[in-house]
C-alpha cells in the first residue's frame, strides 16, 4: 500500500512547506461507474500572435540546420565572406547539414498541425563557419550581429518566415548571445606567436584571476591579420571590450570572466559594452520584429548587465507595438534560488525552467515519488516578484545540450519496452502541457527521436540524414530511421502532442490557472494530483497523473459535487462526505472539470511571523505570513501582493503569491544602511474582501 499525501490549508510557519494531511488510498482494481455525462465546455483561445498572452503559447525549439533544407544554394554559406563560408558536410554530425530558414517556412503547415504557436530557433546570426575540426551549424559562434548566417539564408528570408508565421498566428523567438563572440582573440602564451591555433586544438588556456590581471599578470593578446575587422558592429573588434583572462573552469569568478571554451568573453561590466549590446538587440527588434528572445549563457554574465538589458529591450519592443514581447534566460541549474536570482535581482521576465526538467527526470526516469513535483511547485514563490512569475517560465523535458527525454528513458530505474517508453513520453509531455509554465517541445521528439546522449548526439536531422551515428538510432513508434524524411503526422507521438495542444488551447485554466498541489506519492511511482484554477471563473480543473504501472484508486476532497472528464465526458459524483472516488489507469492522466465554481475563501487575520516592527534586516527578505481562521478550503482562492516603500518613497510592488503558504521574497541590499523599509501586504479573496498588513524594518549592513 502506498500513502497519498494531501495538502492541508492551515497555519503556516516561516521557511517551511505546508503540512500534509492524511487520507489514504490503495492500488485496487475496482472501477467506479459514471453517474451521467454532460457536454464538454471550452474557453475561447486568442489566435492573434500580437495580443496573445505568452502563457497561452506552445513552443517548438528547433535547430534550423537540422530541420529541413529549403534552399540548397546556400549550403556552403557566402563565398564573398570567407569566415562564413564552408563547413558543409552532411555526413558528419559536427558540421552544417543544409537546413535553413526557407526550410522552416516550408514546414509551417506541419508545425501548425502539431499545435505549435511559437517557434524558437537556435542562434541564426552570422557565424564563423569553421573553428578547428567542427563548424558553427548551431549558431553559437557569432561574428556579425546584424545579419543572418548565409548557411541559413538572408535577412529577407527571415523576414518572410516571420511574416508567414504571423499570418498563421504563430510567434517567432530568437536565441541570442551577449556573453561571447566567435573565437577570434588569441593569446600568445597559448596559441602561438601568430595566434593560429584554436583553443580546443591546444587545450584550454589557463584562467588568470582578476587579482592576477590587476597585478599585471596578463595574457599577450594577438588578433590574426585577416581577422582584425571581421566582427560587426565594429566596436566588437577592439580587445579592450573583452576580459582576455583565459578559459573558464566553470567555477568561481572564471564562470563570469573566463572564455567559454575559447570563445571571446565580452566584458559586460563595461558601461560602453552594456549600451552597445542593448543597441545591437534593439536594432534586431526594430528590423525583424520577433516576438521575444531566449538568452544564452545567462549565468556566465554579471547580473547587473541583465538588470539593464532586459527592461531596455522590453521597453523598446513595446514602443514598436510588440506589447507581449517575452524574454527568458538560460541558466543551467535546477536550484530555484539560483534560477530566481535572475528574474528578481536580474530583472529578467522569465527563466528556462531547469528545475521542472530535473523534477520530471526524477519522477519518470529515476522513478522517485511524485512529492518531487510538489517540492518544485511549492518553491514557485521565489519567482513571484513585481515583474516576473513562475508561470511565465518555459518548461521542457529535454534539449540540444543535455539530450532527449527518450534517451533518458533508456536509463530508467526499471527496464522499459517500447510501449512503456511511449507511454512515459506522453505522460511527461502531458505534465509539461498542463502544469504551470509554458510548454516547449524539442524538435524531433514528436517523431520518436532518442539519440545516444547530449550535445551533437541529440541534434539529429528531421530531413533524410547521412550521419551514420544518427541513421543507426532506433526511433520510437515508427519503422522509419533518421535516413528517412521524418515529418510523419501519423506518428503516435505527433498525434498525441496535437491532442495535448487541442486540450491546452480549449481550457484557459490549463494555461493560466493557479497551480495547487492536491495529492502526491512518497517513496516511488504513484499518484500526482494538482488543481488549476483560473481566477476569473474560479472553477477547479483537477489534473491527475499515475506514474506507476498499476491501476490506482484514490479519493480526494472536492470543490464541487460533480466533476466531468474533459476528454470522455464521464461525470463523477462526490459522495455525501464530499469525497470524489477516482480510478486511474497505469501510466495515464485524467483532467476533471468541476461543475460549479469554488466558493470564496473566508479571510481571517493576517499576521507576520518571526518579525516585528522595527526589526533590523539585511540582504534578502523572506517573509512568511500567517492567515488565521481561514476556512479549511480544498483549493484556496487567494492572492497576496506585497509592496515596499524606502524612506517614505512611493510603494513599489515587489512580490505576489497566490498559493499557501503566503510568502514574499525580495532583496534590499542595494538600499543604504539605516534606511527605513515599510512593507505593505494585501490579501484578497476575489469576493471583495481584503486584509492589509503594514510592517516597518530598518536596514543594517
Phi, psi and omega per residue, in radians:
X1 nan 2.401 3.086
X2 -1.865 2.651 3.131
X3 -1.792 2.237 3.087
X4 -1.802 2.192 -3.021
X5 -1.771 2.320 -3.046
X6 -1.993 2.515 -2.997
X7 -1.361 2.231 3.098
X8 -1.529 2.681 -3.101
X9 -2.061 0.810 -3.057
X10 -1.936 -2.790 -3.049
X11 -1.030 2.502 -3.036
X12 -1.984 2.741 3.090
X13 -2.138 2.590 -3.111
X14 -0.992 2.205 3.021
X15 1.364 0.015 -3.098
X16 -2.003 2.543 3.033
X17 -1.204 2.712 -3.131
X18 -1.150 2.587 3.141
X19 -1.189 2.787 3.129
X20 -2.011 2.485 3.113
X21 -1.916 2.875 -2.622
X22 -1.878 0.806 2.903
X23 -1.116 2.668 3.095
X24 -2.164 2.822 3.101
X25 -2.549 2.727 -3.136
X26 -2.071 2.729 2.983
X27 -1.393 1.777 -3.114
X28 -2.297 2.904 -3.020
X29 -1.797 -0.041 -3.113
X30 -1.191 2.334 -3.131
X31 -1.719 2.605 3.001
X32 -1.691 2.608 -3.108
X33 -1.751 2.521 3.085
X34 -1.167 2.505 3.121
X35 -1.443 -0.904 3.023
X36 -2.841 3.050 -3.124
X37 -2.075 2.643 3.079
X38 -2.299 2.855 -3.115
X39 -1.231 2.368 3.112
X40 -1.226 2.321 3.138
X41 -1.721 2.728 3.132
X42 -2.340 2.655 3.050
X43 -1.952 2.607 -3.033
X44 -1.202 2.420 -3.129
X45 -1.918 2.341 -3.113
X46 -1.421 1.973 -3.130
X47 -1.586 -0.020 3.129
X48 -1.451 1.974 -3.075
X49 -1.013 -0.588 -2.995
X50 -1.266 -0.662 -3.061
X51 -1.795 -0.080 -3.082
X52 -1.248 2.324 3.041
X53 -1.073 2.363 -3.100
X54 -1.117 -0.399 3.081
X55 -1.184 -0.236 3.108
X56 -1.613 0.055 -3.063
X57 -1.642 2.682 2.988
X58 -2.093 2.034 -3.039
X59 -1.560 2.610 3.003
X60 -2.182 1.961 -3.108
X61 -1.601 2.058 -2.970
X62 -2.345 2.493 3.011
X63 -1.719 1.827 -2.999
X64 -0.939 -0.670 -3.107
X65 -1.086 -0.379 -3.057
X66 -1.893 0.188 -3.019
X67 -1.739 -1.246 -3.090
X68 -2.697 2.364 -3.118
X69 -1.597 1.817 -3.133
X70 -1.664 -0.181 -3.104
X71 -2.649 1.715 -3.092
X72 -1.227 -0.269 -3.102
X73 -1.204 -0.315 -3.111
X74 -1.805 0.208 -3.036
X75 -1.040 -0.556 -3.109
X76 -1.632 -0.108 -3.109
X77 1.624 -2.561 -3.053
X78 -2.001 1.956 -3.090
X79 -1.175 -0.369 3.122
X80 -1.362 -0.175 3.111
X81 -2.206 1.521 -3.002
X82 -0.937 -0.592 -3.115
X83 -1.188 -0.313 3.136
X84 -2.074 0.503 -3.141
X85 -2.112 2.483 3.088
X86 1.646 -2.955 3.140
X87 1.442 0.145 3.129
X88 -1.565 2.034 3.082
X89 -2.714 1.592 -3.037
X90 -1.190 -0.063 3.111
X91 -1.625 -0.144 -3.122
X92 -2.064 2.343 -3.012
X93 -1.275 -0.261 3.136
X94 -1.699 0.323 -3.098
X95 -2.275 2.986 3.098
X96 -1.108 2.487 3.138
X97 -2.029 -0.143 3.002
X98 1.938 -0.194 3.093
X99 -1.114 2.667 -3.048
X100 -2.731 -3.096 -3.092
X101 -1.114 -0.744 3.114
X102 -1.119 -0.589 3.081
X103 -1.078 -0.714 3.071
X104 -1.093 -0.784 3.139
X105 -1.056 -0.675 -3.133
X106 -1.144 -0.320 -3.082
X107 -1.922 0.354 3.123
X108 -1.120 -0.588 3.065
X109 -1.020 -0.781 -3.137
X110 -1.028 -0.834 -3.115
X111 -1.177 -0.685 3.120
X112 -1.105 -0.717 3.119
X113 -1.184 -0.452 3.069
X114 -1.317 -0.245 -3.139
X115 1.660 0.148 -3.098
X116 -1.217 2.413 3.083
X117 -2.123 -0.107 3.141
X118 -2.572 2.200 3.125
X119 -1.758 2.151 3.077
X120 -1.978 2.026 -3.110
X121 -1.758 2.516 2.939
X122 -1.045 2.870 -3.012
X123 -0.912 2.402 -3.035
X124 -2.114 0.030 3.139
X125 -1.279 2.835 -3.003
X126 -1.109 2.190 -3.064
X127 -1.851 2.858 2.819
X128 -1.266 2.094 -2.948
X129 -1.137 -0.731 -3.060
X130 -2.319 2.337 2.995
X131 -2.351 2.009 -3.066
X132 1.118 -2.374 -3.089
X133 -1.798 0.801 3.047
X134 -2.776 2.955 -3.050
X135 -2.127 2.873 -3.091
X136 -1.572 0.707 -3.137
X137 -1.026 -0.454 -3.054
X138 -1.439 -0.361 3.055
X139 1.638 0.055 -3.036
X140 -1.609 0.162 3.116
X141 -1.991 1.133 -2.992
X142 -1.305 2.365 2.978
X143 -1.936 -0.662 -3.005
X144 -2.164 2.040 -3.107
X145 -1.620 0.308 -3.118
X146 -2.094 -0.197 -3.116
X147 -2.482 2.820 -3.102
X148 -1.367 2.580 3.100
X149 -1.065 2.285 -3.067
X150 -1.118 -0.349 3.034
X151 -1.154 -0.414 -3.093
X152 -1.755 -0.263 -3.137
X153 2.296 -2.708 -3.069
X154 -2.042 2.965 3.047
X155 -1.005 -0.659 3.138
X156 -1.163 -0.648 3.079
X157 -1.044 -0.716 -3.134
X158 -1.166 -0.752 3.111
X159 -1.067 -0.669 3.122
X160 -1.159 -0.710 3.088
X161 -1.055 -0.831 -3.111
X162 -1.084 -0.745 3.113
X163 -1.077 -0.775 -3.123
X164 -1.146 -0.692 3.114
X165 -1.148 -0.781 -3.126
X166 -1.072 -0.625 3.112
X167 -1.102 -0.420 3.109
X168 -1.665 0.072 -3.103
X169 1.394 0.280 -3.121
X170 -1.766 2.487 3.105
X171 -1.635 2.841 3.085
X172 -2.290 2.198 3.137
X173 -1.997 2.448 3.093
X174 -1.741 2.483 2.976
X175 -1.604 2.098 -3.037
X176 -2.102 2.785 -3.100
X177 -2.301 2.216 3.025
X178 -2.071 -0.151 -3.048
X179 -1.337 -0.601 -2.999
X180 -2.734 2.943 2.978
X181 -2.098 -3.045 3.033
X182 -1.054 2.855 -3.121
X183 -1.390 1.689 3.118
X184 -2.028 -0.752 -3.140
X185 -1.295 2.223 -3.129
X186 -2.029 2.857 3.094
X187 -2.125 2.221 -3.093
X188 -0.940 -0.695 -3.069
X189 -1.194 -0.359 -3.084
X190 -1.975 -0.584 -2.935
X191 -2.021 0.197 3.081
X192 1.587 2.924 -3.082
X193 -1.000 -0.621 -3.101
X194 -1.766 -0.009 3.129
X195 1.133 0.589 -3.036
X196 -1.514 -0.227 -3.130
X197 -1.465 2.488 2.977
X198 -1.479 2.570 -3.039
X199 -0.905 -0.795 -3.055
X200 -1.297 -0.233 3.057
X201 -1.263 -0.590 -3.038
X202 -1.941 0.149 -3.098
X203 1.536 2.895 -3.103
X204 -1.155 2.547 3.138
X205 -1.529 2.142 -3.032
X206 -0.936 2.306 -3.097
X207 -1.268 2.354 3.054
X208 -1.861 2.172 -3.053
X209 -1.212 2.888 3.084
X210 -1.065 -0.616 3.109
X211 -1.123 -0.740 3.107
X212 -1.072 -0.805 -3.119
X213 -1.093 -0.736 3.137
X214 -1.077 -0.564 -3.135
X215 -1.538 0.156 3.049
X216 1.642 0.034 3.124
X217 -1.523 1.505 -3.047
X218 -2.104 2.817 3.012
X219 -1.430 2.659 3.054
X220 -1.535 1.974 -3.054
X221 -1.359 2.325 3.064
X222 -2.283 2.315 2.984
X223 -2.101 2.018 3.131
X224 -0.895 2.534 -3.020
X225 -0.932 -0.741 -3.069
X226 -1.405 0.072 -3.124
X227 -2.075 0.103 -2.997
X228 -1.189 -0.391 -3.089
X229 -2.355 0.608 -3.058
X230 -1.646 -0.113 3.111
X231 -1.609 2.580 3.137
X232 -2.349 2.271 0.085
X233 -1.268 2.945 -2.940
X234 -1.045 -0.621 -3.073
X235 -1.067 -0.381 3.135
X236 -1.219 -0.184 3.114
X237 -1.469 -0.120 -3.087
X238 -1.554 2.061 -3.107
X239 -1.030 -0.343 -3.109
X240 -1.149 -0.295 -3.117
X241 -1.650 0.305 3.127
X242 -2.244 2.785 -3.112
X243 -1.342 -0.674 3.059
X244 0.964 0.788 -3.075
X245 -1.991 0.214 -3.103
X246 1.603 -3.010 -3.005
X247 -1.520 2.510 3.112
X248 -1.153 2.509 2.979
X249 -1.761 0.069 -3.140
X250 1.194 0.218 3.117
X251 -2.189 2.638 3.040
X252 0.980 -2.554 -3.071
X253 -1.167 -0.397 -3.117
X254 -1.123 -0.409 3.112
X255 -1.132 -0.403 3.118
X256 -1.747 -0.712 -2.950
X257 -1.821 -0.124 -3.111
X258 -1.591 2.738 3.058
X259 -1.185 2.503 3.132
X260 -1.506 1.552 -3.074
X261 0.887 0.831 3.073
X262 1.645 -0.332 -3.130
X263 -1.165 2.398 -2.997
X264 -1.150 1.994 -3.055
X265 -1.442 2.044 -3.067
X266 -1.315 2.424 -3.135
X267 -1.426 1.469 -3.091
X268 -1.380 0.058 2.956
X269 -1.373 -0.404 -3.054
X270 -1.305 2.154 -3.123
X271 -0.983 -0.587 3.116
X272 -1.183 -0.619 3.093
X273 -1.194 -0.736 3.130
X274 -0.995 -0.901 -3.135
X275 -1.158 -0.618 -3.141
X276 -1.153 -0.753 3.132
X277 -1.207 -0.662 3.078
X278 -1.071 -0.744 3.121
X279 -1.111 -0.711 3.131
X280 -0.973 -0.851 -3.029
X281 -1.483 -0.375 2.919
X282 -1.090 -0.752 -3.133
X283 -1.120 -0.649 3.107
X284 -1.133 -0.736 3.095
X285 -1.105 -0.730 -3.138
X286 -1.092 -0.771 -3.057
X287 -1.329 -0.744 -2.966
X288 -1.831 -0.334 -3.118
X289 0.966 0.870 3.032
X290 -1.208 3.018 -3.083
X291 -1.761 -0.039 3.103
X292 2.891 3.058 -3.131
X293 -2.209 2.446 2.782
X294 -1.752 2.278 -3.030
X295 -1.866 2.181 -3.080
X296 -1.387 2.667 2.957
X297 0.810 0.838 -3.070
X298 -1.089 -0.716 -3.061
X299 -1.300 -0.097 3.086
X300 -1.676 0.192 3.085
X301 -2.151 2.498 -3.134
X302 -1.069 2.467 -3.031
X303 -1.063 -0.628 -3.117
X304 -1.040 -0.556 3.103
X305 -1.062 -0.794 -3.106
X306 -1.159 -0.593 3.132
X307 -1.127 -0.450 3.043
X308 -1.542 -0.752 -2.982
X309 -1.184 -0.936 -3.005
X310 -1.080 -0.887 3.120
X311 -1.052 -0.616 -3.134
X312 -1.152 -0.738 -3.141
X313 -1.205 -0.729 3.129
X314 -1.078 -0.770 3.132
X315 -1.093 -0.732 -3.138
X316 -1.129 -0.756 3.136
X317 -1.060 -0.748 3.131
X318 -1.125 -0.586 3.105
X319 -1.165 -0.357 3.116
X320 -1.719 0.291 3.122
X321 1.129 0.739 2.951
X322 -2.047 1.412 -2.927
X323 -1.189 -0.465 -3.068
X324 -1.971 0.502 3.064
X325 -0.933 2.305 -3.041
X326 -2.184 2.439 3.089
X327 -2.165 2.288 3.004
X328 -2.379 2.466 -3.023
X329 -1.818 2.727 3.054
X330 -1.735 1.964 3.039
X331 -2.169 1.887 -3.009
X332 -1.333 1.383 3.132
X333 -2.795 2.556 3.058
X334 -1.739 0.047 -3.093
X335 -1.438 2.050 -3.076
X336 -1.058 -0.542 3.134
X337 -1.228 -0.636 3.078
X338 -1.210 -0.822 -3.100
X339 -1.099 -0.835 -3.059
X340 -1.230 -0.335 3.075
X341 -0.968 -0.628 -3.061
X342 -1.455 -0.336 3.057
X343 -1.572 -0.336 3.133
X344 -1.734 -1.307 -3.136
X345 -1.123 -0.655 -3.108
X346 -1.487 -0.110 3.044
X347 1.021 0.485 3.005
X348 -1.416 2.461 -3.137
X349 -1.102 -0.523 -3.078
X350 -2.811 2.955 -3.139
X351 -2.403 2.527 3.084
X352 -1.145 2.221 -2.895
X353 -1.504 1.435 3.053
X354 -1.182 -0.410 3.070
X355 -1.104 -0.734 3.090
X356 -1.102 -0.783 -3.132
X357 -1.031 -0.762 -3.126
X358 -1.140 -0.707 3.126
X359 -1.163 -0.715 3.103
X360 -1.094 -0.697 3.094
X361 -1.057 -0.800 -3.132
X362 -1.058 -0.772 -3.043
X363 -1.284 -0.774 -3.006
X364 -1.643 -0.488 -3.112
X365 -1.732 -0.934 3.137
X366 -1.416 -0.144 3.046
X367 1.005 0.760 3.049
X368 -1.395 3.123 3.044
X369 -1.213 2.743 3.141
X370 -1.339 -0.021 3.034
X371 -1.110 -0.298 3.027
X372 -1.060 -0.631 3.135
X373 -1.260 -0.670 3.073
X374 -1.032 -0.796 3.126
X375 -1.038 -0.751 3.126
X376 -0.987 -0.935 -3.025
X377 -1.329 -0.463 3.062
X378 -1.115 -0.425 -3.115
X379 -1.544 0.098 -3.097
X380 -1.080 -0.410 -3.118
X381 -1.021 -0.446 3.139
X382 -1.069 -0.501 -3.103
X383 -1.483 -0.358 -2.877
X384 -1.484 1.411 3.118
X385 -1.863 -2.691 -3.057
X386 -1.270 -0.423 -3.054
X387 -2.350 0.255 3.095
X388 -2.628 2.825 -3.110
X389 -2.764 2.745 -3.015
X390 -1.084 -0.600 -3.068
X391 -1.351 0.033 3.008
X392 -1.622 -0.082 -3.121
X393 -1.424 2.228 3.001
X394 -1.173 2.423 3.118
X395 -1.966 2.649 -3.073
X396 -2.731 2.879 3.136
X397 -2.162 -0.087 3.068
X398 -2.965 2.771 3.141
X399 -2.718 -2.973 -3.023
X400 -1.315 -0.234 3.137
X401 -1.703 -0.923 -3.042
X402 -1.495 -0.461 3.139
X403 2.145 3.083 -3.079
X404 -1.612 2.652 -3.127
X405 -1.088 -0.651 3.115
X406 -1.070 -0.603 3.069
X407 -1.202 -0.719 3.128
X408 -0.998 -0.652 -3.091
X409 -1.139 -0.337 3.055
X410 -1.198 -0.246 3.105
X411 -1.792 0.220 -3.061
X412 -0.981 2.567 3.120
X413 -1.006 -0.669 3.069
X414 -1.880 2.352 3.093
X415 -0.993 2.405 -3.077
X416 -2.115 2.396 2.966
X417 -1.482 3.090 -3.039
X418 -1.061 -0.738 -3.117
X419 -1.143 -0.646 3.100
X420 -1.190 -0.655 3.071
X421 -1.104 -0.791 3.119
X422 -1.054 -0.723 -3.136
X423 -1.107 -0.715 3.139
X424 -1.230 -0.618 3.079
X425 -1.101 -0.778 3.117
X426 -1.088 -0.740 -3.098
X427 -1.176 -0.747 3.138
X428 -1.130 -0.687 3.095
X429 -1.179 -0.660 3.097
X430 -1.075 -0.718 3.068
X431 -1.042 -0.729 -3.138
X432 -1.144 -0.704 -3.113
X433 -1.236 -0.630 -2.910
X434 -1.887 -0.192 2.993
X435 -1.524 3.043 -3.076
X436 -1.123 2.612 -3.117
X437 1.974 2.989 -3.066
X438 -1.832 2.041 -3.033
X439 -1.219 2.443 3.104
X440 -2.185 2.078 3.060
X441 -1.639 2.238 3.082
X442 -1.482 2.218 -3.029
X443 -0.880 2.421 3.134
X444 1.573 -0.369 3.103
X445 -1.087 -0.573 3.139
X446 -1.272 -0.127 3.084
X447 -1.921 0.206 3.072
X448 1.402 0.331 3.107
X449 -1.132 2.484 3.137
X450 -2.221 -1.002 -3.122
X451 1.387 -3.134 -3.078
X452 -1.970 0.073 -3.114
X453 2.938 -2.695 -3.129
X454 -1.747 -3.036 3.115
X455 0.953 -2.216 -3.058
X456 -1.080 -0.432 3.131
X457 -1.318 -0.134 3.117
X458 -2.003 0.324 -3.060
X459 -2.120 0.949 -3.058
X460 -1.266 2.884 3.081
X461 -1.530 2.355 2.951
X462 -1.374 -0.666 3.027
X463 -1.244 2.887 -3.119
X464 -0.948 2.147 -3.063
X465 -1.635 2.609 3.056
X466 -1.971 0.113 -3.140
X467 -1.492 2.073 -3.080
X468 -1.003 -0.709 -3.128
X469 -1.028 -0.579 3.134
X470 -1.435 -0.750 -3.063
X471 -1.206 -0.322 3.091
X472 -1.408 -0.282 -3.127
X473 -1.144 2.522 3.022
X474 -1.645 2.069 3.112
X475 -1.438 2.593 3.131
X476 -1.529 2.453 3.007
X477 1.350 0.239 -3.093
X478 -2.751 2.761 3.032
X479 -1.621 -0.099 3.125
X480 -1.260 2.846 3.016
X481 -2.168 3.122 3.111
X482 -1.159 -0.239 3.083
X483 -1.284 -0.217 3.115
X484 -1.660 2.971 3.002
X485 -1.385 2.028 -3.020
X486 -1.874 1.259 3.038
X487 -2.237 0.731 -3.051
X488 -1.386 1.976 -3.126
X489 -1.411 -0.071 3.046
X490 -1.650 -0.030 3.126
X491 -1.044 2.411 -3.076
X492 -1.047 -0.521 3.101
X493 -1.361 -0.613 3.053
X494 -1.062 -0.837 -3.114
X495 -1.154 -0.608 3.105
X496 -1.169 -0.806 -3.139
X497 -1.127 -0.611 3.082
X498 -1.105 -0.722 3.110
X499 -1.124 -0.759 3.103
X500 -1.025 -0.712 3.134
X501 -1.117 -0.721 3.130
X502 -1.085 -0.756 3.117
X503 -1.130 -0.802 3.140
X504 -0.961 -0.799 -3.087
X505 -1.300 -0.365 -3.045
X506 -1.518 -0.162 -3.043
X507 -2.439 1.892 -3.068
X508 -1.036 -0.618 -3.118
X509 -1.066 -0.539 3.137
X510 -1.357 -0.152 3.100
X511 -1.843 -0.713 -3.001
X512 -2.168 -0.025 -3.081
X513 -1.184 2.674 3.037
X514 -1.156 2.405 -3.111
X515 -1.662 2.055 3.087
X516 -2.037 2.144 3.007
X517 -1.150 2.377 -3.122
X518 -2.070 -0.731 -3.131
X519 -2.731 2.463 -3.137
X520 -2.412 2.869 3.074
X521 -1.995 2.432 3.058
X522 -1.920 2.567 3.008
X523 1.577 -0.111 -3.141
X524 2.876 -3.139 -3.103
X525 -1.009 2.634 3.135
X526 2.965 -2.455 -3.021
X527 -1.525 2.375 2.839
X528 -2.269 2.155 3.126
X529 -2.206 2.392 3.049
X530 -2.524 2.811 3.094
X531 -1.945 2.567 2.926
X532 -2.086 2.201 -3.102
X533 -2.259 2.038 3.080
X534 -1.527 2.137 -2.833
X535 -1.239 -0.367 3.126
X536 -1.278 -0.408 3.088
X537 -1.879 -0.530 -3.131
X538 0.984 0.681 3.054
X539 -1.826 2.287 -3.097
X540 -1.395 2.292 2.878
X541 -1.832 2.018 -3.118
X542 -1.671 2.002 -3.054
X543 -1.908 2.192 -3.019
X544 -2.168 2.362 3.115
X545 -2.192 2.374 2.987
X546 -1.960 1.865 -3.105
X547 -1.575 0.038 -3.116
X548 -1.719 2.996 3.096
X549 -1.741 0.399 3.066
X550 -2.153 2.639 3.043
X551 -1.166 2.439 3.122
X552 -2.037 2.358 2.961
X553 -2.065 2.260 -3.077
X554 -2.473 2.911 3.082
X555 -2.288 2.290 -3.119
X556 -2.200 2.571 2.995
X557 -1.130 2.681 -2.983
X558 -2.095 2.802 2.955
X559 -1.895 -0.054 -3.082
X560 -2.598 2.721 3.116
X561 -1.255 -0.493 -3.061
X562 -2.357 2.421 3.019
X563 -2.131 2.548 -3.133
X564 -2.109 2.259 3.058
X565 -1.189 2.089 -3.000
X566 -1.258 -0.263 3.095
X567 -1.643 -0.744 -3.030
X568 -1.734 -0.240 -3.033
X569 1.218 0.126 3.046
X570 -1.125 2.321 3.097
X571 -1.844 2.389 -3.109
X572 -2.128 2.241 -3.060
X573 -1.774 2.358 3.070
X574 -1.248 2.676 3.102
X575 -1.429 -3.065 -3.044
X576 -1.151 -0.313 3.102
X577 -1.706 0.293 3.133
X578 1.049 0.681 3.084
X579 -1.946 2.332 -3.099
X580 -1.771 2.087 3.088
X581 -1.430 2.321 -3.040
X582 -2.376 2.421 2.973
X583 -2.057 2.451 -3.093
X584 -2.403 2.097 -3.110
X585 -1.161 2.798 3.112
X586 -1.013 2.459 3.082
X587 0.801 0.984 -3.107
X588 -2.503 2.996 3.065
X589 -2.407 2.773 3.026
X590 -2.434 2.640 3.050
X591 -2.206 2.080 -3.115
X592 -2.000 2.296 3.129
X593 -1.840 2.260 3.095
X594 -1.166 2.546 -3.118
X595 -1.527 -0.038 3.109
X596 -2.512 2.774 -3.095
X597 -1.297 2.707 3.064
X598 -1.263 2.389 3.086
X599 -1.216 2.549 3.135
X600 -0.965 2.398 3.127
X601 -1.288 2.218 3.140
X602 -1.209 2.454 3.122
X603 -1.775 2.519 3.086
X604 -2.017 -2.103 -3.122
X605 -1.948 2.382 3.130
X606 -1.784 2.153 3.124
X607 -2.432 2.603 -3.111
X608 -1.499 2.297 3.141
X609 -1.627 2.357 2.946
X610 1.231 0.015 3.032
X611 -2.230 2.598 3.053
X612 -2.220 2.732 3.091
X613 -0.946 2.366 3.137
X614 1.563 -0.115 3.079
X615 -1.051 2.583 3.123
X616 -1.607 2.433 -3.091
X617 -2.379 2.818 3.069
X618 -2.680 2.597 3.074
X619 1.180 -2.281 -3.113
X620 -1.307 2.399 3.013
X621 -1.901 2.171 3.041
X622 -2.115 1.740 -3.075
X623 -1.748 2.464 3.050
X624 -2.185 2.402 -3.087
X625 -1.996 2.523 3.095
X626 -1.763 2.146 3.104
X627 -1.862 1.686 -3.016
X628 -1.409 2.641 3.036
X629 1.083 0.478 3.018
X630 -1.263 2.350 3.080
X631 -1.063 2.617 -3.026
X632 -1.296 1.134 -3.077
X633 -1.211 2.419 3.073
X634 -1.123 -0.798 3.087
X635 -2.262 1.759 -3.117
X636 -1.228 2.395 3.101
X637 -1.939 1.639 -3.047
X638 -2.449 2.801 2.906
X639 -2.613 2.373 3.076
X640 -2.057 2.216 3.023
X641 -1.916 2.484 -3.121
X642 -2.171 2.291 3.118
X643 -2.179 2.683 3.071
X644 -2.221 2.645 3.022
X645 -2.242 2.281 -3.128
X646 -1.929 2.113 -3.135
X647 0.920 0.808 3.061
X648 1.167 0.368 3.021
X649 -1.292 3.074 3.096
X650 -1.107 2.577 3.096
X651 -1.230 2.390 3.122
X652 -2.168 2.331 -3.129
X653 -1.193 2.276 -3.136
X654 -2.158 -0.238 -3.081
X655 -2.850 2.681 2.903
X656 -2.497 2.790 3.134
X657 -2.639 2.354 -3.140
X658 -2.221 0.299 3.034
X659 -2.376 2.587 3.039
X660 -1.290 2.505 -0.003
X661 -1.318 2.563 3.126
X662 -1.339 2.039 -3.083
X663 -2.401 2.915 3.035
X664 -2.505 2.302 3.083
X665 -2.152 2.216 3.052
X666 -2.764 3.002 -3.010
X667 -2.141 2.367 -3.128
X668 -2.104 0.266 -3.028
X669 -1.163 -0.334 -3.138
X670 -1.384 -0.217 -3.088
X671 -1.526 2.655 -3.029
X672 -1.191 2.635 3.067
X673 -1.009 2.352 3.140
X674 1.552 -0.075 3.126
X675 -1.131 2.556 3.082
X676 -1.725 2.174 -3.130
X677 -1.955 2.139 3.018
X678 -1.748 2.314 -3.122
X679 -2.041 2.129 3.140
X680 -2.025 2.103 3.092
X681 -2.046 2.345 -3.127
X682 -2.207 2.231 3.101
X683 -1.914 2.330 3.060
X684 -2.226 2.614 3.084
X685 -1.915 0.248 3.071
X686 1.112 0.357 3.044
X687 -2.174 0.390 3.123
X688 1.526 0.002 -3.132
X689 -1.765 2.392 -3.137
X690 -2.411 2.730 2.984
X691 -2.206 2.528 -3.134
X692 -2.312 2.455 3.087
X693 -2.403 2.219 3.088
X694 -2.057 2.201 3.121
X695 -2.152 2.779 -3.104
X696 -2.309 2.363 -3.117
X697 -2.325 2.798 3.064
X698 -2.051 2.282 -3.117
X699 -1.417 2.286 3.045
X700 -2.161 2.501 3.136
X701 -2.317 nan nan
